[in-house]
Amino acid sequence: MTTITSASSTSTASTSSSSSSSSSTITTTDFLNLLVEQLQNQDPLNPTDPSQLMQQMMSYASYGQQTLTNTKLDTLTTAVNSLSTGLGITA
């Protein structure tokens, strides 16, 4: 049953990966959906190791911070480009 669960999670992950590659981003909702899917389909006689679950939750937290950082960097880049254009500086 573990193999079936793993195949289901892998299938879901590859589906999300395929859809995310067209938009080149994965949302936090996608990430949480994958995590919930994994928990719902795990083998009750051989559940996910708590340390693995904690690592996945830390990955989620890290992903959220990276997304926020990227958004702020994009905003900063836009502002710097606007300033340099206004000053007549070209890169």
Secondary structure, 3 states (H helix, E strand, C coil): CHHHHHHHHHHHHHHHHHHHHHHCCCCHHHHHHHHHHHHHCCCCCCCCCHHHHHHHHHHHHHHHHHHHHHHHHHHHHHHHHHHHHHHCCCC
